[in-house]
Amino acid sequence: MKYYSRNNLFSEERIKFYAVQIILAIGFLHSKEIIYRDLKPENILLGEDGYIAISDFGISKILKGNEKTMSFCGTPGFLSPEIIRGIPYNKTADWWSLGALLFEFGYGGIPFEESTESISTV
């Protein structure tokens, strides 16, 4: 979703509109025992109707209940502290990534490190 980089930053109303859609999508995935782990602008597709779709499930994983994983994967800048520190984590890591994504939509950059390089050791 590089639309915002070509059209300045998203308005607060537009950020809320996309946030609700992403929250519903991640909530749905979690209800199906799936951790997404790669939430970033490049994986959010914007349809002609203005609604979003999440793409690229390559590093998603099934996690039952509160099961945890230790795979170090995702995109720096959107990774939760648990993933970075190598501490077992669960689906809550996706909610951290959502916060970083929404920050980028509103401020034009990620809240912490400046990197776009993807990492995977699934």
N, CA, C and O atoms as a GROMACS GRO file, in nm:
protein
  488
    1MET      N    1   0.084  -0.117   0.000
    1MET     CA    2   0.000   0.000   0.000
    1MET      C    3   0.089   0.124   0.000
    1MET      O    4   0.102   0.194   0.101
    2LYS      N    5   0.150   0.149  -0.113
    2LYS     CA    6   0.235   0.266  -0.125
    2LYS      C    7   0.157   0.387  -0.174
    2LYS      O    8   0.216   0.491  -0.205
    3TYR      N    9   0.025   0.375  -0.180
    3TYR     CA   10  -0.061   0.484  -0.222
    3TYR      C   11  -0.033   0.609  -0.140
    3TYR      O   12  -0.026   0.720  -0.194
    4TYR      N   13  -0.018   0.591  -0.009
    4TYR     CA   14  -0.001   0.707   0.077
    4TYR      C   15   0.131   0.779   0.051
    4TYR      O   16   0.140   0.900   0.072
    5SER      N   17   0.235   0.707   0.005
    5SER     CA   18   0.362   0.774  -0.020
    5SER      C   19   0.355   0.863  -0.143
    5SER      O   20   0.429   0.961  -0.155
    6ARG      N   21   0.266   0.830  -0.235
    6ARG     CA   22   0.249   0.913  -0.354
    6ARG      C   23   0.151   1.027  -0.330
    6ARG      O   24   0.151   1.126  -0.402
    7ASN      N   25   0.069   1.012  -0.229
    7ASN     CA   26  -0.036   1.111  -0.203
    7ASN      C   27  -0.022   1.171  -0.064
    7ASN      O   28  -0.122   1.197   0.003
    8ASN      N   29   0.101   1.193  -0.020
    8ASN     CA   30   0.128   1.241   0.115
    8ASN      C   31   0.081   1.137   0.217
    8ASN      O   32   0.071   1.019   0.184
    9LEU      N   33   0.053   1.179   0.336
    9LEU     CA   34   0.012   1.087   0.441
    9LEU      C   35  -0.140   1.070   0.439
    9LEU      O   36  -0.212   1.153   0.385
   10PHE      N   37  -0.187   0.961   0.498
   10PHE     CA   38  -0.331   0.940   0.509
   10PHE      C   39  -0.388   1.035   0.614
   10PHE      O   40  -0.320   1.071   0.710
   11SER      N   41  -0.511   1.074   0.594
   11SER     CA   42  -0.582   1.152   0.696
   11SER      C   43  -0.616   1.060   0.813
   11SER      O   44  -0.614   0.938   0.800
   12GLU      N   45  -0.648   1.120   0.925
   12GLU     CA   46  -0.686   1.041   1.042
   12GLU      C   47  -0.810   0.955   1.012
   12GLU      O   48  -0.817   0.840   1.054
   13GLU      N   49  -0.904   1.010   0.939
   13GLU     CA   50  -1.026   0.935   0.904
   13GLU      C   51  -0.993   0.814   0.816
   13GLU      O   52  -1.049   0.706   0.836
   14ARG      N   53  -0.904   0.833   0.720
   14ARG     CA   54  -0.867   0.723   0.632
   14ARG      C   55  -0.791   0.616   0.710
   14ARG      O   56  -0.810   0.497   0.687
   15ILE      N   57  -0.704   0.659   0.801
   15ILE     CA   58  -0.629   0.563   0.884
   15ILE      C   59  -0.727   0.480   0.966
   15ILE      O   60  -0.712   0.358   0.976
   16LYS      N   61  -0.827   0.543   1.024
   16LYS     CA   62  -0.929   0.470   1.102
   16LYS      C   63  -1.003   0.370   1.012
   16LYS      O   64  -1.027   0.256   1.052
   17PHE      N   65  -1.038   0.414   0.892
   17PHE     CA   66  -1.110   0.328   0.798
   17PHE      C   67  -1.029   0.202   0.766
   17PHE      O   68  -1.082   0.091   0.769
   18TYR      N   69  -0.900   0.220   0.736
   18TYR     CA   70  -0.814   0.105   0.707
   18TYR      C   71  -0.786   0.023   0.832
   18TYR      O   72  -0.780  -0.100   0.826
   19ALA      N   73  -0.770   0.090   0.947
   19ALA     CA   74  -0.741   0.020   1.072
   19ALA      C   75  -0.852  -0.080   1.105
   19ALA      O   76  -0.824  -0.194   1.143
   20VAL      N   77  -0.976  -0.037   1.092
   20VAL     CA   78  -1.089  -0.125   1.121
   20VAL      C   79  -1.085  -0.248   1.031
   20VAL      O   80  -1.107  -0.360   1.078
   21GLN      N   81  -1.058  -0.229   0.904
   21GLN     CA   82  -1.053  -0.342   0.811
   21GLN      C   83  -0.940  -0.439   0.847
   21GLN      O   84  -0.958  -0.561   0.845
   22ILE      N   85  -0.824  -0.384   0.881
   22ILE     CA   86  -0.709  -0.469   0.915
   22ILE      C   87  -0.734  -0.542   1.047
   22ILE      O   88  -0.700  -0.659   1.060
   23ILE      N   89  -0.794  -0.472   1.143
   23ILE     CA   90  -0.827  -0.536   1.272
   23ILE      C   91  -0.922  -0.653   1.249
   23ILE      O   92  -0.903  -0.761   1.306
   24LEU      N   93  -1.023  -0.633   1.167
   24LEU     CA   94  -1.116  -0.742   1.137
   24LEU      C   95  -1.046  -0.859   1.068
   24LEU      O   96  -1.072  -0.976   1.098
   25ALA      N   97  -0.956  -0.827   0.975
   25ALA     CA   98  -0.885  -0.934   0.902
   25ALA      C   99  -0.792  -1.012   0.996
   25ALA      O  100  -0.792  -1.135   0.994
   26ILE      N  101  -0.714  -0.942   1.077
   26ILE     CA  102  -0.623  -1.011   1.170
   26ILE      C  103  -0.704  -1.088   1.274
   26ILE      O  104  -0.668  -1.200   1.309
   27GLY      N  105  -0.812  -1.029   1.322
   27GLY     CA  106  -0.899  -1.100   1.416
   27GLY      C  107  -0.955  -1.227   1.356
   27GLY      O  108  -0.963  -1.330   1.424
   28PHE      N  109  -0.995  -1.221   1.230
   28PHE     CA  110  -1.045  -1.340   1.162
   28PHE      C  111  -0.937  -1.447   1.152
   28PHE      O  112  -0.961  -1.564   1.182
   29LEU      N  113  -0.816  -1.407   1.110
   29LEU     CA  114  -0.706  -1.503   1.101
   29LEU      C  115  -0.680  -1.567   1.236
   29LEU      O  116  -0.663  -1.689   1.245
   30HIS      N  117  -0.676  -1.487   1.341
   30HIS     CA  118  -0.651  -1.540   1.475
   30HIS      C  119  -0.762  -1.636   1.518
   30HIS      O  120  -0.735  -1.735   1.585
   31SER      N  121  -0.886  -1.608   1.479
   31SER     CA  122  -0.997  -1.698   1.513
   31SER      C  123  -0.982  -1.832   1.444
   31SER      O  124  -1.039  -1.932   1.488
   32LYS      N  125  -0.906  -1.835   1.336
   32LYS     CA  126  -0.879  -1.959   1.262
   32LYS      C  127  -0.742  -2.018   1.302
   32LYS      O  128  -0.690  -2.106   1.234
   33GLU      N  129  -0.686  -1.968   1.413
   33GLU     CA  130  -0.558  -2.016   1.469
   33GLU      C  131  -0.438  -1.985   1.380
   33GLU      O  132  -0.340  -2.059   1.380
   34ILE      N  133  -0.444  -1.874   1.306
   34ILE     CA  134  -0.335  -1.835   1.216
   34ILE      C  135  -0.270  -1.708   1.267
   34ILE      O  136  -0.337  -1.608   1.294
   35ILE      N  137  -0.138  -1.711   1.280
   35ILE     CA  138  -0.060  -1.591   1.308
   35ILE      C  139  -0.006  -1.543   1.174
   35ILE      O  140   0.051  -1.622   1.098
   36TYR      N  141  -0.022  -1.416   1.144
   36TYR     CA  142   0.013  -1.364   1.011
   36TYR      C  143   0.163  -1.332   1.000
   36TYR      O  144   0.228  -1.381   0.907
   37ARG      N  145   0.218  -1.254   1.088
   37ARG     CA  146   0.360  -1.223   1.103
   37ARG      C  147   0.425  -1.138   0.994
   37ARG      O  148   0.547  -1.124   0.996
   38ASP      N  149   0.351  -1.082   0.901
   38ASP     CA  150   0.416  -1.001   0.797
   38ASP      C  151   0.332  -0.879   0.758
   38ASP      O  152   0.322  -0.844   0.641
   39LEU      N  153   0.273  -0.816   0.859
   39LEU     CA  154   0.192  -0.698   0.833
   39LEU      C  155   0.282  -0.579   0.804
   39LEU      O  156   0.360  -0.536   0.889
   40LYS      N  157   0.271  -0.527   0.683
   40LYS     CA  158   0.350  -0.412   0.638
   40LYS      C  159   0.278  -0.353   0.517
   40LYS      O  160   0.195  -0.420   0.457
   41PRO      N  161   0.308  -0.229   0.481
   41PRO     CA  162   0.235  -0.165   0.371
   41PRO      C  163   0.236  -0.244   0.240
   41PRO      O  164   0.136  -0.247   0.169
   42GLU      N  165   0.347  -0.308   0.210
   42GLU     CA  166   0.356  -0.382   0.083
   42GLU      C  167   0.260  -0.499   0.076
   42GLU      O  168   0.229  -0.548  -0.033
   43ASN      N  169   0.211  -0.547   0.191
   43ASN     CA  170   0.120  -0.661   0.193
   43ASN      C  171  -0.027  -0.620   0.210
   43ASN      O  172  -0.114  -0.706   0.230
   44ILE      N  173  -0.054  -0.491   0.201
   44ILE     CA  174  -0.191  -0.442   0.206
   44ILE      C  175  -0.227  -0.394   0.066
   44ILE      O  176  -0.166  -0.300   0.013
   45LEU      N  177  -0.325  -0.458   0.007
   45LEU     CA  178  -0.369  -0.422  -0.128
   45LEU      C  179  -0.492  -0.334  -0.119
   45LEU      O  180  -0.581  -0.358  -0.038
   46LEU      N  181  -0.496  -0.233  -0.202
   46LEU     CA  182  -0.609  -0.140  -0.204
   46LEU      C  183  -0.689  -0.163  -0.331
   46LEU      O  184  -0.639  -0.148  -0.443
   47GLY      N  185  -0.815  -0.200  -0.312
   47GLY     CA  186  -0.902  -0.226  -0.426
   47GLY      C  187  -0.960  -0.098  -0.484
   47GLY      O  188  -0.953   0.008  -0.422
   48GLU      N  189  -1.016  -0.109  -0.602
   48GLU     CA  190  -1.078   0.006  -0.667
   48GLU      C  191  -1.192   0.064  -0.584
   48GLU      O  192  -1.223   0.182  -0.595
   49ASP      N  193  -1.254  -0.021  -0.501
   49ASP     CA  194  -1.366   0.024  -0.418
   49ASP      C  195  -1.319   0.092  -0.290
   49ASP      O  196  -1.401   0.137  -0.210
   50GLY      N  197  -1.187   0.099  -0.269
   50GLY     CA  198  -1.133   0.166  -0.151
   50GLY      C  199  -1.111   0.074  -0.032
   50GLY      O  200  -1.060   0.118   0.072
   51TYR      N  201  -1.150  -0.051  -0.045
   51TYR     CA  202  -1.132  -0.147   0.064
   51TYR      C  203  -1.000  -0.221   0.047
   51TYR      O  204  -0.946  -0.229  -0.064
   52ILE      N  205  -0.949  -0.274   0.158
   52ILE     CA  206  -0.818  -0.338   0.154
   52ILE      C  207  -0.831  -0.490   0.154
   52ILE      O  208  -0.935  -0.546   0.189
   53ALA      N  209  -0.723  -0.555   0.116
   53ALA     CA  210  -0.708  -0.699   0.127
   53ALA      C  211  -0.565  -0.724   0.173
   53ALA      O  212  -0.472  -0.653   0.135
   54ILE      N  213  -0.547  -0.826   0.255
   54ILE     CA  214  -0.414  -0.862   0.303
   54ILE      C  215  -0.360  -0.970   0.210
   54ILE      O  216  -0.433  -1.063   0.174
   55SER      N  217  -0.234  -0.959   0.172
   55SER     CA  218  -0.172  -1.056   0.082
   55SER      C  219  -0.046  -1.115   0.144
   55SER      O  220  -0.004  -1.072   0.251
   56ASP      N  221   0.012  -1.212   0.078
   56ASP     CA  222   0.139  -1.274   0.113
   56ASP      C  223   0.135  -1.344   0.248
   56ASP      O  224   0.175  -1.288   0.351
   57PHE      N  225   0.085  -1.466   0.246
   57PHE     CA  226   0.075  -1.547   0.367
   57PHE      C  227   0.191  -1.645   0.379
   57PHE      O  228   0.180  -1.746   0.448
   58GLY      N  229   0.302  -1.614   0.312
   58GLY     CA  230   0.417  -1.705   0.307
   58GLY      C  231   0.479  -1.740   0.440
   58GLY      O  232   0.532  -1.850   0.456
   59ILE      N  233   0.475  -1.649   0.538
   59ILE     CA  234   0.534  -1.682   0.668
   59ILE      C  235   0.428  -1.693   0.778
   59ILE      O  236   0.461  -1.690   0.897
   60SER      N  237   0.303  -1.705   0.737
   60SER     CA  238   0.197  -1.729   0.835
   60SER      C  239   0.214  -1.869   0.892
   60SER      O  240   0.279  -1.955   0.834
   61LYS      N  241   0.153  -1.889   1.009
   61LYS     CA  242   0.171  -2.017   1.077
   61LYS      C  243   0.046  -2.047   1.160
   61LYS      O  244  -0.019  -1.956   1.211
   62ILE      N  245   0.015  -2.174   1.173
   62ILE     CA  246  -0.096  -2.214   1.260
   62ILE      C  247  -0.044  -2.225   1.402
   62ILE      O  248   0.053  -2.296   1.430
   63LEU      N  249  -0.110  -2.153   1.493
   63LEU     CA  250  -0.080  -2.159   1.636
   63LEU      C  251  -0.210  -2.186   1.709
   63LEU      O  252  -0.302  -2.105   1.705
   64LYS      N  253  -0.219  -2.299   1.776
   64LYS     CA  254  -0.339  -2.336   1.850
   64LYS      C  255  -0.346  -2.262   1.983
   64LYS      O  256  -0.247  -2.259   2.057
   65GLY      N  257  -0.460  -2.203   2.014
   65GLY     CA  258  -0.482  -2.137   2.143
   65GLY      C  259  -0.374  -2.034   2.174
   65GLY      O  260  -0.348  -1.943   2.095
   66ASN      N  261  -0.310  -2.051   2.289
   66ASN     CA  262  -0.201  -1.961   2.330
   66ASN      C  263  -0.064  -2.022   2.303
   66ASN      O  264   0.035  -1.982   2.365
   67GLU      N  265  -0.059  -2.117   2.213
   67GLU     CA  266   0.069  -2.177   2.174
   67GLU      C  267   0.165  -2.066   2.130
   67GLU      O  268   0.122  -1.962   2.080
   68LYS      N  269   0.293  -2.089   2.149
   68LYS     CA  270   0.394  -1.990   2.111
   68LYS      C  271   0.490  -2.048   2.009
   68LYS      O  272   0.500  -2.169   1.993
   69THR      N  273   0.559  -1.959   1.940
   69THR     CA  274   0.660  -1.997   1.843
   69THR      C  275   0.783  -1.911   1.866
   69THR      O  276   0.777  -1.810   1.937
   70MET      N  277   0.894  -1.950   1.807
   70MET     CA  278   1.016  -1.873   1.821
   70MET      C  279   1.079  -1.838   1.687
   70MET      O  280   1.191  -1.787   1.683
   71SER      N  281   1.010  -1.865   1.578
   71SER     CA  282   1.064  -1.834   1.445
   71SER      C  283   1.095  -1.686   1.434
   71SER      O  284   1.012  -1.602   1.469
   72PHE      N  285   1.215  -1.654   1.386
   72PHE     CA  286   1.252  -1.515   1.364
   72PHE      C  287   1.223  -1.484   1.218
   72PHE      O  288   1.301  -1.519   1.129
   73CYS      N  289   1.110  -1.416   1.195
   73CYS     CA  290   1.073  -1.383   1.057
   73CYS      C  291   0.987  -1.258   1.056
   73CYS      O  292   0.927  -1.222   1.157
   74GLY      N  293   0.982  -1.194   0.943
   74GLY     CA  294   0.905  -1.072   0.928
   74GLY      C  295   0.991  -0.961   0.871
   74GLY      O  296   1.097  -0.986   0.813
   75THR      N  297   0.946  -0.840   0.887
   75THR     CA  298   1.016  -0.723   0.835
   75THR      C  299   1.061  -0.635   0.951
   75THR      O  300   0.978  -0.590   1.029
   76PRO      N  301   1.190  -0.610   0.963
   76PRO     CA  302   1.237  -0.523   1.071
   76PRO      C  303   1.161  -0.391   1.068
   76PRO      O  304   1.125  -0.341   0.962
   77GLY      N  305   1.136  -0.338   1.184
   77GLY     CA  306   1.057  -0.216   1.195
   77GLY      C  307   0.912  -0.246   1.224
   77GLY      O  308   0.841  -0.162   1.279
   78PHE      N  309   0.866  -0.365   1.187
   78PHE     CA  310   0.729  -0.407   1.215
   78PHE      C  311   0.727  -0.526   1.312
   78PHE      O  312   0.620  -0.574   1.349
   79LEU      N  313   0.845  -0.573   1.352
   79LEU     CA  314   0.854  -0.689   1.441
   79LEU      C  315   0.831  -0.649   1.586
   79LEU      O  316   0.874  -0.543   1.630
   80SER      N  317   0.763  -0.736   1.659
   80SER     CA  318   0.741  -0.712   1.802
   80SER      C  319   0.872  -0.733   1.878
   80SER      O  320   0.961  -0.802   1.829
   81PRO      N  321   0.884  -0.674   1.995
   81PRO     CA  322   1.007  -0.692   2.075
   81PRO      C  323   1.037  -0.839   2.106
   81PRO      O  324   1.154  -0.878   2.112
   82GLU      N  325   0.933  -0.920   2.125
   82GLU     CA  326   0.955  -1.062   2.153
   82GLU      C  327   1.027  -1.131   2.038
   82GLU      O  328   1.119  -1.210   2.060
   83ILE      N  329   0.986  -1.103   1.916
   83ILE     CA  330   1.050  -1.165   1.800
   83ILE      C  331   1.196  -1.120   1.793
   83ILE      O  332   1.286  -1.202   1.773
   84ILE      N  333   1.220  -0.991   1.809
   84ILE     CA  334   1.356  -0.938   1.800
   84ILE      C  335   1.446  -0.998   1.907
   84ILE      O  336   1.562  -1.028   1.881
   85ARG      N  337   1.393  -1.016   2.027
   85ARG     CA  338   1.472  -1.069   2.139
   85ARG      C  339   1.484  -1.221   2.139
   85ARG      O  340   1.557  -1.277   2.220
   86GLY      N  341   1.413  -1.288   2.050
   86GLY     CA  342   1.419  -1.434   2.046
   86GLY      C  343   1.341  -1.500   2.158
   86GLY      O  344   1.370  -1.612   2.198
   87ILE      N  345   1.241  -1.428   2.211
   87ILE     CA  346   1.156  -1.480   2.318
   87ILE      C  347   1.034  -1.546   2.252
   87ILE      O  348   0.982  -1.492   2.154
   88PRO      N  349   0.987  -1.659   2.304
   88PRO     CA  350   0.867  -1.720   2.246
   88PRO      C  351   0.751  -1.619   2.242
   88PRO      O  352   0.730  -1.544   2.338
   89TYR      N  353   0.677  -1.619   2.132
   89TYR     CA  354   0.567  -1.524   2.114
   89TYR      C  355   0.446  -1.595   2.057
   89TYR      O  356   0.456  -1.706   2.006
   90ASN      N  357   0.332  -1.528   2.066
   90ASN     CA  358   0.208  -1.583   2.011
   90ASN      C  359   0.145  -1.481   1.916
   90ASN      O  360   0.214  -1.394   1.863
   91LYS      N  361   0.015  -1.493   1.894
   91LYS     CA  362  -0.053  -1.409   1.796
   91LYS      C  363  -0.051  -1.260   1.832
   91LYS      O  364  -0.079  -1.177   1.746
   92THR      N  365  -0.020  -1.227   1.956
   92THR     CA  366  -0.016  -1.085   1.993
   92THR      C  367   0.090  -1.008   1.914
   92THR      O  368   0.083  -0.886   1.905
   93ALA      N  369   0.188  -1.078   1.859
   93ALA     CA  370   0.290  -1.011   1.776
   93ALA      C  371   0.227  -0.940   1.657
   93ALA      O  372   0.278  -0.837   1.612
   94ASP      N  373   0.116  -0.993   1.605
   94ASP     CA  374   0.047  -0.927   1.493
   94ASP      C  375  -0.009  -0.791   1.534
   94ASP      O  376  -0.011  -0.698   1.454
   95TRP      N  377  -0.053  -0.778   1.659
   95TRP     CA  378  -0.110  -0.651   1.705
   95TRP      C  379  -0.001  -0.545   1.718
   95TRP      O  380  -0.026  -0.427   1.694
   96TRP      N  381   0.121  -0.587   1.755
   96TRP     CA  382   0.233  -0.492   1.758
   96TRP      C  383   0.258  -0.440   1.616
   96TRP      O  384   0.275  -0.320   1.595
   97SER      N  385   0.260  -0.532   1.521
   97SER     CA  386   0.284  -0.492   1.381
   97SER      C  387   0.177  -0.396   1.331
   97SER      O  388   0.206  -0.305   1.255
   98LEU      N  389   0.053  -0.417   1.375
   98LEU     CA  390  -0.055  -0.326   1.336
   98LEU      C  391  -0.025  -0.185   1.385
   98LEU      O  392  -0.043  -0.088   1.311
   99GLY      N  393   0.021  -0.172   1.509
   99GLY     CA  394   0.055  -0.040   1.562
   99GLY      C  395   0.163   0.028   1.480
   99GLY      O  396   0.154   0.147   1.451
  100ALA      N  397   0.266  -0.048   1.444
  100ALA     CA  398   0.375   0.008   1.363
  100ALA      C  399   0.324   0.048   1.224
  100ALA      O  400   0.364   0.151   1.170
  101LEU      N  401   0.236  -0.033   1.168
  101LEU     CA  402   0.179  -0.003   1.036
  101LEU      C  403   0.096   0.126   1.040
  101LEU      O  404   0.110   0.211   0.952
  102LEU      N  405   0.012   0.139   1.140
  102LEU     CA  406  -0.072   0.259   1.150
  102LEU      C  407   0.012   0.383   1.176
  102LEU      O  408  -0.020   0.492   1.129
  103PHE      N  409   0.120   0.367   1.252
  103PHE     CA  410   0.212   0.478   1.274
  103PHE      C  411   0.270   0.522   1.140
  103PHE      O  412   0.279   0.642   1.112
  104GLU      N  413   0.310   0.427   1.058
  104GLU     CA  414   0.365   0.462   0.927
  104GLU      C  415   0.262   0.534   0.841
  104GLU      O  416   0.296   0.631   0.772
  105PHE      N  417   0.138   0.489   0.844
  105PHE     CA  418   0.033   0.556   0.766
  105PHE      C  419   0.018   0.702   0.808
  105PHE      O  420  -0.010   0.788   0.724
  106GLY      N  421   0.034   0.731   0.936
  106GLY     CA  422   0.012   0.866   0.986
  106GLY      C  423   0.134   0.956   0.984
  106GLY      O  424   0.122   1.078   0.976
  107TYR      N  425   0.254   0.894   0.992
  107TYR     CA  426   0.374   0.976   1.005
  107TYR      C  427   0.476   0.954   0.894
  107TYR      O  428   0.576   1.025   0.888
  108GLY      N  429   0.452   0.857   0.807
  108GLY     CA  430   0.539   0.838   0.693
  108GLY      C  431   0.664   0.757   0.720
  108GLY      O  432   0.750   0.747   0.632
  109GLY      N  433   0.678   0.699   0.836
  109GLY     CA  434   0.794   0.615   0.868
  109GLY      C  435   0.761   0.524   0.984
  109GLY      O  436   0.665   0.547   1.057
  110ILE      N  437   0.841   0.421   1.001
  110ILE     CA  438   0.817   0.328   1.110
  110ILE      C  439   0.862   0.391   1.242
  110ILE      O  440   0.951   0.477   1.242
  111PRO      N  441   0.803   0.348   1.353
  111PRO     CA  442   0.831   0.417   1.480
  111PRO      C  443   0.970   0.394   1.537
  111PRO      O  444   1.015   0.475   1.619
  112PHE      N  445   1.039   0.289   1.499
  112PHE     CA  446   1.169   0.261   1.559
  112PHE      C  447   1.278   0.253   1.454
  112PHE      O  448   1.322   0.357   1.404
  113GLU      N  449   1.324   0.135   1.418
  113GLU     CA  450   1.433   0.122   1.321
  113GLU      C  451   1.388   0.158   1.181
  113GLU      O  452   1.271   0.143   1.146
  114GLU      N  453   1.480   0.206   1.102
  114GLU     CA  454   1.452   0.239   0.962
  114GLU      C  455   1.510   0.129   0.874
  114GLU      O  456   1.628   0.133   0.840
  115SER      N  457   1.427   0.032   0.838
  115SER     CA  458   1.472  -0.078   0.754
  115SER      C  459   1.353  -0.138   0.682
  115SER      O  460   1.242  -0.141   0.736
  116THR      N  461   1.376  -0.186   0.561
  116THR     CA  462   1.268  -0.253   0.489
  116THR      C  463   1.308  -0.394   0.448
  116THR      O  464   1.234  -0.459   0.375
  117GLU      N  465   1.419  -0.440   0.493
  117GLU     CA  466   1.471  -0.571   0.457
  117GLU      C  467   1.392  -0.681   0.528
  117GLU      O  468   1.375  -0.675   0.650
  118SER      N  469   1.344  -0.780   0.455
  118SER     CA  470   1.269  -0.890   0.516
  118SER      C  471   1.363  -0.996   0.570
  118SER      O  472   1.473  -1.017   0.519
  119ILE      N  473   1.316  -1.061   0.675
  119ILE     CA  474   1.394  -1.165   0.742
  119ILE      C  475   1.308  -1.289   0.753
  119ILE      O  476   1.188  -1.278   0.778
  120SER      N  477   1.365  -1.406   0.734
  120SER     CA  478   1.290  -1.529   0.754
  120SER      C  479   1.382  -1.644   0.788
  120SER      O  480   1.480  -1.670   0.718
  121THR      N  481   1.350  -1.713   0.896
  121THR     CA  482   1.418  -1.838   0.932
  121THR      C  483   1.312  -1.937   0.978
  121THR      O  484   1.329  -2.006   1.078
  122VAL      N  485   1.200  -1.944   0.903
  122VAL     CA  486   1.086  -2.026   0.941
  122VAL      C  487   1.126  -2.169   0.959
  122VAL      O  488   1.042  -2.253   0.991
   0.00000   0.00000   0.00000
